[in-house]
């Protein structure tokens, strides 16, 4: 049996999004906005609803994967930029006798990388 209760999906016949709140023995009870409606469904209609539901879930998963890939690419780019900066700074630090300055600066840069990572995760830049 297809479980549709609590799902929001596109109704192929009404051509609008509905929220299912009860489904028993072919009787679909759903809401469109604040209004409720009841409809008898055939086996084919139930299968169509199920297929539509699975398609929506796959589309949502694909969108989440695309967003994650985009965030990962931005993170790699920012990390590469920070690495190049630190690599350039390291050559000047070699001749600097004050090692505490080196460690303070390195610690600051690592914290900035972590801040950039959390900003990207929140969707900020």
N, C-alpha and C positions, 0 to 999 in steps of 0.2 A: 504494500500500500504506500502511496506517495504521501509524505508528510509535508504539508504546506503551511501549517499553523504558525503564525507569527512572522511569516515571510512577506517581504515587500517585493513585488515583481510586476512586470508589464503584462496586462491582460490582453491577449491577442485579439479578442473579439470586441472588447470595449475600447481598445486602443488608448488605455490610460494605466497609470500605476495604481495597484490596489494593495491593501494589507489584509491578509487572510486571518480571521480570528476563530474560525471553526470549520472543520471539514469532516463530515461523517457520511459514509456510504454513498458517496457521489454528490452529496449536498454541500455546496460551497457557500460559506457565509463570509463576506468580506466588507471592507470599508473603502470608500473613495472619499478622501477628506473626512468630513464628519458624518456623511450619510452611509447607511448600511444597505446591502442588497444580498439576496439569496438566489442561487442559481443551481440547477441540476446539471451535473457534468457527465458526459459519456466517458468511456474508457479512453477514447482517442483524445478528448479534451484534457483529461487528467495527464496523459502522457505529454501533450503539448505544453501544459503548464510546467510539468517537471523539466522538460527540455529547456524551456525558457528560463527557469530558475537556475539550472546548471550553467547555461550560457552566461547569465548575469554574474554568477559567482566566478566563472573563468575570466570574464572581462575585468572584474574588480581585482582579481589576483594578478592579472597581467599589468594593470595600471600600477598596483603597488610595487611590482617588480621593476617597472620602468622608473618609478620615482626613486627606488632604492639604488638602481644602477646609476642614475643621474647624480644622486648624493655621493655615491662612492667615487665617481669620476672627479667631482669637485674636491672631495677630500684628498684624493691622490694628487691632484694638481696643487692644492694649497700646501700639502706636505712636501712636495718636490720643490716648491718655491722656498719654503722655510729651510729645507736641507741645503739648497744652493747658497742661501744667505749665510747659514751657519758654516758651510764649507769655506766661504770667502772670509768670514770672521776668524776662523781657526788659524789661518795663516798669519794674521796680525796678532793673535793671542799668543802664538808660539814665542814671540820675542818680548811679550809683556811679563814682567816679573811679579805682578800682583795677581796671584792665582785666585784669590777670593773674588776678584772682579770677574774673572773667567767663569767661575762656578755660578755666581749670581746671574750673569748674563745668560748662561746656558739654561739655568733653571727657569728664568723668565721666558726664554724662547720655547722651552718644552711646555710650560703652562699656557703660552699663547696658542700652541698647536692644539692642546686639549680644549681650549676655549673655542677655537675654530671648529673643531669636531662637534662640540655640543651645539654651536650656532647652526651648523649645517643640519644637524639632527632635528632641531626645532624649526628649520625652514628659514632661518635668518642668514644674512651674510654680512 
